Amino acid sequence: VGFEPSGRSFNEITLDAKRRPHNPMINSGAIVTASLVNQGKSPAEKFEYMDSKFKSLAGNVGHVGFDNSVFLSERNSAWRNFALAYFMKENQCFPQGTDIIEVLDLYFQICSMEVTCESLAIMAATLAKGGICPITEQKLLDPDVVKDTLSLIFSCGMYDYSGQ
């Protein structure tokens, strides 16, 4: 997955010059990134990992949950994301042996996570504090990863308005 703004729609079926998604902040990049979560684990273990990570980043306070109706709606109407995934599979963007349906299910599950303003603010504060949760004082993310993540959010994180 690249790290540059695409200058295109967030769900456009396109890859960069190296035949990879432009960045992880657009649908194609997020889908490929989902394929990298806990490789070799079951779909349930992958979702549990993400759920646990979100809760830790929020200091285990406030609400971090999953909205099954949003998940089912996404899965049943996300034809463009299916097209993106198969386009990327054809262009060998995924690790060998990746099950596209499992990856898309995890992606839709992550997109169906819900948080409160309080829990989201704590997640943001965790990033602002270099990966250390201000509630628990636990180091949850490597500072270099946080620096790169914040750069990507700044340059690519506003969908079609990134870089403007």
C-alpha positions in Angstrom: 0.0 0.0 0.0 1.4 3.4 -1.0 1.4 6.6 1.1 0.5 9.4 -1.3 -2.8 11.2 -1.9 -4.5 9.7 -4.9 -6.2 12.9 -6.1 -9.2 10.6 -7.1 -12.4 9.5 -5.5 -12.1 7.4 -2.4 -13.6 4.3 -4.0 -12.2 4.7 -7.6 -11.0 1.5 -9.2 -7.3 2.5 -9.7 -3.8 1.7 -8.5 -0.7 3.8 -8.3 2.3 3.4 -10.8 3.6 0.5 -8.7 0.2 -1.3 -9.1 -0.8 -0.9 -5.4 -3.5 1.2 -3.6 -2.4 4.8 -3.3 -2.8 4.8 0.6 -4.5 3.0 3.4 -7.1 5.9 3.9 -9.1 5.0 0.8 -11.2 1.9 0.3 -8.7 -0.1 -1.8 -5.8 0.6 0.7 -8.0 -0.2 3.7 -9.1 -3.5 2.1 -5.5 -4.5 1.4 -4.5 -3.4 5.0 -7.4 -5.6 6.4 -5.8 -8.6 4.6 -2.6 -8.1 6.7 -4.3 -8.3 10.1 -3.3 -11.4 12.0 -2.5 -13.5 8.9 -3.1 -17.2 9.5 -5.7 -16.6 12.2 -9.4 -17.4 11.9 -11.9 -14.6 10.9 -13.2 -14.5 14.4 -9.7 -14.1 15.9 -9.0 -11.3 13.4 -12.1 -9.4 14.4 -11.5 -10.0 18.1 -8.0 -8.6 17.7 -9.4 -5.4 16.0 -12.2 -5.0 18.6 -9.6 -5.4 21.4 -7.3 -2.9 19.8 -10.0 -0.3 19.4 -11.0 -0.8 23.1 -7.4 -0.5 24.3 -6.8 2.7 22.2 -9.9 4.1 23.9 -8.6 3.3 27.4 -11.4 0.7 27.9 -13.8 3.5 28.7 -16.8 4.8 26.8 -18.5 2.7 24.2 -16.6 0.8 21.5 -19.0 -1.7 19.8 -20.1 -3.3 16.6 -23.3 -2.6 14.7 -24.4 -5.8 13.0 -27.1 -4.1 10.9 -24.6 -1.8 9.4 -22.3 -4.7 8.7 -25.1 -6.7 6.9 -26.1 -3.6 5.0 -22.5 -2.9 3.9 -21.9 -6.6 2.9 -25.1 -6.7 0.9 -24.6 -3.5 -1.0 -20.9 -3.0 -1.4 -20.5 -4.0 -5.1 -17.8 -1.4 -5.7 -15.7 -2.8 -2.8 -16.1 -6.3 -4.2 -15.0 -5.0 -7.6 -12.0 -3.2 -6.0 -11.0 -6.4 -4.2 -11.1 -8.5 -7.3 -9.3 -5.9 -9.3 -6.6 -5.8 -6.7 -6.5 -9.6 -6.6 -5.9 -9.7 -10.3 -3.1 -7.2 -9.8 -1.5 -9.3 -7.0 -2.0 -6.7 -4.3 -2.8 -9.3 -1.6 -0.6 -11.9 0.1 -0.7 -15.2 -1.7 -3.6 -17.4 -0.7 -5.7 -14.5 0.6 -9.5 -15.3 0.8 -11.1 -12.2 -0.7 -14.5 -12.8 1.0 -12.9 -13.2 4.4 -10.9 -10.0 3.9 -14.0 -8.1 2.8 -16.0 -9.4 5.8 -13.3 -8.1 8.1 -13.2 -4.8 6.3 -17.0 -4.4 6.6 -16.8 -5.4 10.3 -14.2 -2.8 11.0 -16.3 -0.2 9.1 -19.2 -1.2 11.3 -17.4 -0.5 14.5 -19.1 2.3 16.6 -17.6 4.6 19.1 -18.8 7.5 21.2 -17.2 11.0 21.0 -15.5 10.2 24.4 -13.9 7.0 23.2 -12.9 8.6 19.9 -11.3 11.5 21.7 -9.3 9.1 23.8 -8.2 7.3 20.7 -7.0 10.6 19.2 -5.3 11.5 22.5 -3.5 8.2 22.3 -2.2 9.1 18.9 -1.3 12.6 20.1 0.6 11.1 23.0 2.8 9.0 20.7 0.9 5.8 21.2 0.6 5.9 24.9 -3.0 5.8 26.2 -3.6 8.9 28.4 -6.1 6.8 30.6 -4.0 3.7 31.2 -0.5 5.1 30.5 0.0 1.8 28.5 2.2 2.0 25.4 -0.1 0.6 22.7 1.6 1.8 19.5 5.2 2.3 18.5 6.0 6.0 18.2 7.4 5.6 14.6 4.1 3.9 13.6 2.2 6.8 15.2 4.3 9.4 13.3 3.7 7.6 10.0 0.0 7.2 10.8 -0.5 10.9 11.6 1.3 11.9 8.4 -1.0 9.7 6.4 -4.1 11.1 8.2 -2.9 14.6 7.5 -2.0 14.1 3.9 -4.6 11.4 2.8 -7.2 11.1 5.5 -9.9 13.4 4.1 -11.0 11.3 1.2 -11.5 13.4 -1.9 -10.4 16.6 -0.1 -6.9 15.3 0.8 -4.1 17.6 -0.4 -6.4 20.6 -0.9 
